[in-house]
Amino acid sequence: MTNNNIITAPDLLRNYFMSEKVKTLRPNEVLVHQGDESHSAFFLDEGEIIVYAETSYGETILATHRAPRLIGEIGALAGLPRTASMRASGDVVLFEIARERLLELGLKYPNILLSAVQQLGRQLGGVNEALALYSNALSALETRTFDNSILADLDNPSPSLAAFSEAFKRFANQISVKRRQDDDMAAAALIQQSFLPKIDALNLFGDRLQVAGAIRPTREVGGDFYDIFSISGDRVAIVIGDVCGKGTPASLFTAIVVTLIRTICREHPDPATAISRVNKALCADNESMMFATVFYGVLNISTRVLEYVNCGHVSPVILSQQETPRRLTPTAIPLAIDDGVMIKAGSTIMMEGDTLILITDGVTESMNVAQQEYGESRFSNLLNEINRLSPKDMMASIFDDVDAFSEGAEQSDDIGCLVVRFD
């Protein structure tokens, strides 16, 4: 036996370690865990060992070691924690070599120490190569210039990069899927925004009505909407609603609801009759079982009478300079649930200077970091504070107060608000 052939002669290594502790592993049985202390190395006598990194995103396979060979010697010699986990690919037989015995062998055969240094160099080279590929590929994904040359490198990697390549391709595929989802959400957002009234429409009624409205969607598109349009003469339709669900289905159903309300309600002056027809149309062929809460009111500017139906929506509030706030409570169940439901209307008088405030449940059901709900009580207290503000400032105050309460907690639902002041 010479100094030069101890590393390249597995039989000699096997003979040397025959007296060491023998270990057998079954398929997928773990030999060491990433982060474990390195007390020993192993001579792999039979089978294959898979080396993998454990990350918060799952496992990443780094290498596959086949018998016969020495493994785990770098950590054992350096006394460092395990930098990766190892498990058996199939049935495995190996010998465990304590650090003291490994050092003894290294002093007797210095090529073992040289081999460990060479192995470390190869691993560092592989990591550097992988980092370079990752860096270029990530940059290409970010700028959407992921081209065939990068795919070729991933499809035909060097042996040291094979595991990295597979992991990155999975990662790139997830990014592509997420991008398609984001594109769908962007399309749904456009659909949702296109059915909101334009700023010019809010100012259509001159100095007789002051109007402010906004929908602040979540990261995923939801189904909140509002609308205001002239019916005939001095009659103005005021609408706010919330479609169940999120994403593209909700935005498409929102488009249907808004279109039906705009079309049918212009043909039928009575709010109860109009919304009953909208409900029947929504119930027809509603296989998805979606529904919508809707408040629909018709304000006659000349007579100051507000006729309304409230189909399961958050009760709007009328603020007055002379009276206590009035709530317009529900008069029917949400739309698209029962085509035979009796929809009743209510009515009230709006005096000059009265303000109608309409919100969606994203306001009152907003949560803070302690998982507490904003609630009706806080909303009522806020209304007392902002009673004398302009509609635009009222709306801004509502959004600001929800943000202050949420303390940075992620918005879980769309937030909608429409403020109409009768001057």
N, C-alpha and C positions, 0 to 999 in steps of 0.2 A: 504494500500500500504506500503510495507517495502523496506528497502534498498536492499534486496536480490532478489526481484522479478521484479524490474522495467525493467531490461534488458530482462528477459525471459517472459515477459507478453506484447506482442505486442498490445493487446487491451488497456492496460494502457498507453502505449506510444502514441497510436493513439488518445486517449481521451485527453492526455496532449497537443498534437500538433494540435488539431482540429481548434484552433483559429489562427494558423499560416497561412501564404500565401500558397494557394493551386496552384499546377502547373500540367498541363496535357501535355503529349508528344505524338506525333504520331510516328509510326514505323520509326526507324533510325534517329529521331530527336536528336540532340546533347544537352546534359544537361550542361556539362562543357568541356572546352578544356584544354589539358595539358599545363601547364604554367600559366593558369589564377590564379588571386589572390583568396584565399579561404576566402570568407566573411561569408560563411554559410555551414551548413550540410543539409541533406535531410532525411526525413522519407519516405521510399518507401512503399506506401499503397497498390498499385495494379500494377501488371506487372513485367517485368524484365529489369534490366539495365546491359548493357555490358560495362565492363571496358577494355580499350585498350591503349597501348603505341603507340605514333606516332613517327616513325623513318624515316631516309632518305631512308630506304629500304621498307617502307610501314608500315601498321598497324600490331601490334602483340596483340592478345587478351590475357588479363591477368586473367580475372575472369568474372563470370556472377552472379549478385545479384538478388535474388528473393524476392518479398514482402511476409510478412512484415518485414522490417528491417531498421536500421539506417545506412546511408552511408555518406561518405565524412566527418565524424566527426574528423578524425585525422588531416587533413589539416586545418579544421576550428578551432580546439582547439589550434593547434600549430601556426596558422597564416602563414603557408607555402604555396607557390604556388602549384597548383594541379600537382601531379606527374604523372597523367594519365588522359586521356579523358574518358567521359562516354556518352553513347547514349542509346536510348530506343530500346529494342528488338522488342516490339510490342506497343500496347497502354499502357500508363503508367500514374498513378496518384501518386503524392507525395506532401509532405509539406516541404517548405523551412524554415529552422530554423536558425535565425541569430546567430552569435557567442555569443552575449550577452545572449540570451535566452538559448543557449546550456550550457554556463558556469553556468548560474543560475540553470539549471537542474542538472549539475554535482555537484554543491555545495549541493543541496538538496538530491541528490541520488549519492553518491560517486562511486557506482558500475558502473555508466556510464563511469567515467574516467578510472576505472580499466579495463572495457571492451575495451576501446580505446587502452590502453597499450597492452592488450592481443592480440587484432587484429593486432597491429603493429608488435608484436612478431611473430605472425603466418605469416604475410607477409614477414618479414625478413627471417624466416625459409624457406619459399617457394622460395624466391630469392636465398638463399644459396644453396638449393637443386638443383634449376635450373642451377645455375652457375657450380655446380659440374658435373651435367649431360652434360652441354654444353662443359665444359673443357675436359672431358673424350672423348666425341663424336668427338669434333674437333681434338683432338690429334689422334684419330683413323682414321679420314678422312685424316689427313695430312700424316700419315704413311701407309695409305691404309690397315688398320687392322680393318675396321668397321665390327664387327662380330655380331652373332645372339644375344649375351647377351645384347648388346647395343640396338639392334632392339627391343628386348623384353621389355626393360625399356621404349622405346619410344612408343611401341604398347600398353603397359599396365601401363600408368603412374598413379601416385597418383592424386587425384582430383586437388590438388594445382598445379600440373605440366601438366595438360591436355593441356592447351593452349600453354605452352612452347614446349611441345612435338610435337604438330602439326606444330608449326612454325619451329622447328628444322628439322623435316622430310621434309618440303618444301625446307628448306635451303640445306639439304643434297642432295635432288634430283637435285637441280640446280647445285650443285658441280659435281654430277655424270654426268649430261648432258654436263657441261663445260669440264670435263675430256675426255668424248668421243669426243667432238669437238677438243680438244687439240691433242688427239691421231690421229684423222683424219688429222689435220694439220701437225703433225710429219710425218705421212706416205706420205703426199703430198710433204713435204720438201725433204724426201729421194728420191722420184721419180724425183723431180726437180734436186737435186744435182747429181743423178746418170747419168744424161744426159749431164753434163758439162765435158769437157775434163780434164783428169788427168794432174798433173804437168809434168809427163814424156812426155806427148803428146805435151806440149807447148815447150819443149826443143828438139823436134824431128828433127828440121831443123838445128841443129848445130849452127855455128857462123854466118850463113847467115841471120837468123831472130832472133831478140830478142822479146819475147812475154810475156805479163803479162795480166791476166784476173781475174775477180772476179764478183760474184753476191752477193749483200747484200740484203736478203729478208726482208720484213716487218714482223710484228708478224704473219700476215696471209700470207700464201704462195701465191706468184703471178706467173707470167709466163715469167719473163725475162730469157733469155738464150744467150749463145755464144758458138761458136765452131770453131775449126781450125783443118784441116786434109789434108793429102796429097791426090791428085787425081791421078796424073801419072807424072812420070819424075820430072820435076822442077816446077810443077804447084801445088799451095797451095790454098785451099778454106778457106775463112775467113767469118765468119757468126756472126751476132748478131741480136736478135729479141725480141719482146715483145708481148705476147699473152694477149688479153683483159681479164679482170676479175681476180679473185683471188681464192685461195683455191684449193681443189682437182680437180674440173673441169678444171681449168686453167693449173694445172700441168700435167694432163693427155693429154690435147690438145697440150701442149708444147712437150710432149714425141712424139706425132704423127708427129708434124711439124719437129722436129729434125731428127726423123727416116726417114721421106720422103726425107729430104734434103740430108742426108748422103747416102741414097740408090740411088735416082734418079740422083743427081748431079755427082756421080761417073760414071754414064753411059752416060751422055750427057755433052760434053766439053763446049758447048756454054751456058753461064749463062742465057741468055734470054729464050732459049729452055728448059733448066733444070727447072727453076723456074716456067715457064708456066705449065709444067707437074705437078710440086708440087702443084700449085694453083688448077688445075683441080681435083687432087686427094682430096684436102682439101674441095673443094666445094661439092663434092659428099656426099650426105646423111648428110649434116651439119645442122641437125634440131635444134641444140642449137644456131645456128647463131653466133658462135664464129669466131674471125678473128685474124690475127697476122700481125704486122709490121715487116718486115725483110729486112736486108741489106745482100746481098750475093755477095762476090767478089772473083775472081780467080786471084791470082798473079803469073805470070810466072817469076820465079827468074832469068832465063837466059836472057830473053828479057826485063825485068823490066816493062812489061805491066800489069796493073791492069784493068781487065774487071769486070764490076759490074752491078747489078740491085739493086735499092733501092725502096722497096715496102712500101712507106709511113712511113719509119723510120726516126728517128732523123739523120740529115745529118752528116756523119762522116767527120773528118777533117784530111788533110795531112799537117803536119808541115815539113817545109824544112829549111835548114840552109841558102839557097840562095834566096828563093822566099817567097812571102806572103802566108799565109795559104790558102789552097784550100778546098772547101766544095763539097762533093759528094751528090748533091741534089736528091730528089726522082725522079724515072723514071716511077713509076707505083703506083697504089693504093694498100692498104694492101691485103694480101692473104686471100682466103676463102670467098670473098665477091661476085665476079663475075667470073665464069669460062670461059667467053668469052673475058675477058679484054686483050688488047694487052700489053704485057710486053716488054719494050725496055731496051736495055743495053747501058751503057756508058763506057768510057775507059779513062785512064790517064797513065802517066809514073811516076814511083817512082824511084827517084835517090838514090844513096847510101847515107845513113844517114837520109833519109826521114822517118817520123813516122806517121803511120795511127792510129788515135784515134777514137774509136767507143764507144758510150754511149747509154743508154736507157733514156727515158724521165723522169725517176725518178730523174735524176741529175738536169736537167733544170727546172723541175716543183716542186722541193722541196720547202717547205714553211717554213718560220720562225714563231716565236710566234706572229708577227704582221700580219700574213697572207699575207706576200709579197713573190713573187716567185723568185727563184734563177735566172732564166732567161738566155737567150743566150748571152747577153752582158757580164755578169759576167764570164761566161764560156770562152768566147773569150779572155777576159783580163787575165784570169788565164793561158791560153795556152801560151800567150806571156812570162809569167814568168817562166814556167816550160819546155820550149823548149829544154834545154840542159840537162835535167835530164835523167836518165835511164828509160826504160818503167815501171819497177816496182815502181820507185819513182814517176814517173808521175801519175800512177794510185793511189798511196797512197795520193798524193797531191790533186787529184780530190776529193777523199772521205773526206779528212780532211777539204777541203774548203767548201764542202757541209755541213759538221757537224758544222763548225764555223758559217756559215750563218744561219743555222737552229736554233741555240741558244737553243738546247735542245727540240725543238718541235718534236712531235712524227712523225716518218717516215710514210708517207701515201702510198708509192708505193715502189716497188723493185727498187734498184739502181744497174745498170750493167755497166761494163766498160771493154773494151778490147783494149790493146795497142800493136801494131806490128811495130817494127822498121826494116827497110831493110838495112842490112849492106853488 
